[in-house]
Every structure is written in C-alpha cells, then in structure tokens.
Amino acid sequence: AANPVYFRQSDLKREWNKQYPDEELPTIKVRELNETFRAMIRPGGRDDSVKNLVFVPIPESVERARGAGRSYKLGQMILTK
C-alpha cells in the first residue's frame, strides 16, 4: 500500500475529506523532507518507513510546470547524494 506524502496540510485534509467524508482525520505525522530523501538514497538503508512513499505535488505547482513550456517529466525525481 502506498503512503502519500503531502507538502501542505490543507491538501491532505481536502483529499481525506473527499475520500472519507464520514471519518475523522487520523493523526498527521510530520517528517523532515531532507531526512526523508537521505533515508531513501542511503545505500543499504533499513528505514522501512520510506519504502512505499508517494509524493503528492501541490496542485498549483503541477499547473505551473505544465505551463512552463519545458519538457518536465512530472511525477519523476532524480535523487543524488
């Protein structure tokens, strides 16, 4: 199962209420983004909490990227040390 990562609480809350309108929002966990990336690229890393992360972009950022006139590959990321 995928674990979505939102960059804004408002986006997370909006999506939760859309998918689960009759359920209370669960506890929100916050994690340092740089540490998340480090855990993802660490050779031999054993941090299972980053295995199934799916980053959910800010909707406005997606629209700006589409309108930028460049060949951005949305939904892809290159991680380096």
Backbone bond lengths (Angstrom), bond angles and torsions (degrees), N, CA, C in turn:
res aa  C-N    CA-C-N  psi(-1)  N-CA   C-N-CA  omega(-1)  CA-C   N-CA-C  phi
1 A - - - 1.453 - - 1.525 109.41 -
2 A 1.315 116.03 139.25 1.460 121.61 -179.82 1.527 110.67 -79.10
3 N 1.308 115.39 146.70 1.463 122.63 175.62 1.519 107.80 -113.71
4 P 1.338 117.64 104.87 1.460 119.37 -177.46 1.527 112.15 -71.19
5 V 1.327 114.84 143.24 1.463 122.31 176.43 1.523 106.70 -118.72
6 Y 1.317 116.10 117.28 1.464 122.13 179.20 1.516 108.99 -102.59
7 F 1.318 115.69 148.28 1.458 120.67 179.58 1.525 111.69 -91.54
8 R 1.323 116.95 -17.09 1.469 121.47 177.86 1.524 109.25 -133.20
9 Q 1.325 115.42 137.30 1.466 119.77 178.00 1.518 111.59 -61.34
10 S 1.310 117.62 -34.94 1.469 120.14 -178.78 1.526 111.07 -62.28
11 D 1.326 117.82 -37.93 1.468 120.69 177.75 1.526 110.57 -67.08
12 L 1.332 116.57 -42.69 1.459 120.71 178.21 1.522 110.47 -60.87
13 K 1.325 117.70 -48.27 1.459 121.65 -178.79 1.523 111.55 -62.77
14 R 1.312 117.21 -41.86 1.464 121.31 179.43 1.534 110.68 -62.08
15 E 1.324 116.83 -45.53 1.462 120.61 -179.62 1.528 111.02 -67.32
16 W 1.330 117.11 -40.77 1.467 120.31 178.23 1.525 110.44 -59.52
17 N 1.340 116.37 -48.50 1.460 120.47 -178.41 1.527 112.24 -64.91
18 K 1.320 117.19 -28.96 1.459 120.85 177.10 1.533 110.33 -71.40
19 Q 1.338 116.72 -42.74 1.460 120.78 -177.06 1.531 113.39 -82.75
20 Y 1.334 116.80 -32.72 1.463 121.68 -175.34 1.536 109.76 -132.87
21 P 1.310 117.75 67.32 1.476 120.22 -173.13 1.527 115.05 -62.38
22 D 1.316 117.56 -25.28 1.465 120.09 -176.98 1.518 113.82 -101.42
23 E 1.329 116.87 7.61 1.465 120.11 -178.35 1.523 110.74 -113.27
24 E 1.326 114.44 148.60 1.463 120.83 177.92 1.528 109.64 -75.00
25 L 1.304 115.18 143.08 1.465 121.02 178.24 1.532 109.92 -63.00
26 P 1.339 118.28 128.43 1.469 119.35 178.28 1.531 110.79 -71.34
27 T 1.308 116.28 173.49 1.455 121.64 177.70 1.525 109.19 -61.06
28 I 1.316 115.92 133.23 1.462 121.72 179.49 1.525 108.65 -90.17
29 K 1.316 115.70 129.23 1.465 120.84 177.84 1.524 108.71 -101.35
30 V 1.316 115.99 134.09 1.466 121.87 -179.07 1.525 108.08 -114.01
31 R 1.336 114.67 137.85 1.464 119.62 -178.89 1.525 108.17 -140.46
32 E 1.317 116.34 144.12 1.461 122.47 177.67 1.530 108.94 -63.89
33 L 1.323 116.94 126.21 1.460 121.41 -175.94 1.523 112.41 -63.34
34 N 1.332 117.32 -42.71 1.464 119.79 179.49 1.524 111.76 -61.68
35 E 1.319 116.76 -40.54 1.464 120.39 178.46 1.527 110.83 -66.41
36 T 1.304 116.45 -35.45 1.468 120.40 176.75 1.523 110.20 -61.85
37 F 1.326 116.55 -47.49 1.471 120.32 178.58 1.526 110.99 -61.63
38 R 1.331 117.06 -43.15 1.466 120.14 178.99 1.526 110.95 -59.56
39 A 1.323 116.11 -43.64 1.466 119.84 179.81 1.525 111.16 -64.05
40 M 1.329 116.87 -31.72 1.464 120.67 -179.25 1.528 112.30 -71.80
41 I 1.323 117.05 -34.35 1.466 119.49 -174.79 1.522 113.49 -102.09
42 R 1.330 117.97 -4.33 1.456 121.52 -178.30 1.535 109.82 -62.90
43 P 1.342 117.37 119.77 1.468 119.80 178.04 1.526 110.67 -59.05
44 G 1.311 115.94 130.50 1.460 119.87 -179.96 1.510 113.28 70.58
45 G 1.331 116.76 14.28 1.462 120.77 -177.70 1.513 112.32 -58.32
46 R 1.310 115.22 143.06 1.467 120.57 -176.97 1.527 112.08 -117.75
47 D 1.322 116.24 16.85 1.460 120.13 -179.18 1.531 108.97 -83.45
48 D 1.313 115.69 95.01 1.463 121.02 -177.00 1.529 112.77 -66.69
49 S 1.322 117.84 -16.67 1.463 120.21 -177.33 1.526 112.74 -68.77
50 V 1.329 117.97 -14.09 1.468 119.83 -179.08 1.529 112.93 -103.85
51 K 1.322 117.02 -0.01 1.463 120.11 -174.99 1.521 114.04 -63.75
52 N 1.309 118.50 -40.54 1.460 121.49 -172.86 1.528 113.79 -113.50
53 L 1.332 116.09 27.14 1.457 119.24 -178.95 1.526 111.06 -73.86
54 V 1.322 114.54 140.47 1.456 121.82 174.77 1.525 106.06 -129.06
55 F 1.324 116.98 116.37 1.457 121.07 -179.06 1.525 109.46 -80.31
56 V 1.333 115.43 127.70 1.456 122.08 -179.44 1.526 107.06 -102.94
57 P 1.336 117.30 111.68 1.464 119.06 -176.24 1.525 112.29 -69.59
58 I 1.306 115.11 156.16 1.459 121.71 173.67 1.523 106.69 -67.69
59 P 1.339 118.50 127.40 1.471 120.42 -175.98 1.529 114.13 -52.34
60 E 1.323 117.40 -40.20 1.464 120.14 -179.55 1.530 111.25 -65.08
61 S 1.329 117.02 -33.51 1.463 120.92 179.10 1.522 111.13 -67.63
62 V 1.324 116.22 -37.19 1.462 120.13 177.76 1.527 109.64 -63.76
63 E 1.319 116.70 -44.72 1.469 120.48 179.56 1.525 111.35 -63.31
64 R 1.322 117.38 -41.77 1.469 120.53 178.44 1.524 111.17 -63.67
65 A 1.316 116.74 -41.52 1.470 120.48 179.60 1.520 110.53 -64.10
66 R 1.325 116.77 -40.81 1.471 120.09 178.47 1.523 111.20 -64.99
67 G 1.310 116.47 -35.88 1.456 120.62 -177.55 1.519 114.11 -86.38
68 A 1.311 117.54 -0.46 1.466 121.02 -175.43 1.524 112.74 -76.04
69 G 1.311 118.01 -13.41 1.461 120.25 178.83 1.513 113.86 74.69
70 R 1.297 116.95 16.07 1.459 121.05 177.59 1.518 108.77 -112.59
71 S 1.285 115.86 166.08 1.460 119.71 -178.57 1.531 111.06 -91.24
72 Y 1.341 116.41 57.09 1.456 120.00 176.43 1.515 109.18 -66.68
73 K 1.310 115.80 141.94 1.447 120.91 174.23 1.521 106.84 -100.78
74 L 1.320 115.92 93.80 1.453 120.45 -178.63 1.518 110.12 -65.39
75 G 1.317 115.78 140.08 1.450 121.01 178.20 1.515 113.95 87.25
76 Q 1.338 117.12 3.33 1.451 120.20 178.40 1.524 108.89 -121.74
77 M 1.299 115.26 148.08 1.449 119.98 -178.53 1.531 108.27 -144.93
78 I 1.317 115.74 143.06 1.443 120.89 175.10 1.524 107.15 -109.01
79 L 1.319 116.71 122.06 1.465 121.57 179.18 1.514 108.75 -104.61
80 T 1.321 115.83 131.93 1.457 120.95 177.41 1.514 108.30 -130.71
81 K 1.303 115.37 163.73 1.471 120.27 177.21 1.491 110.46 -75.29
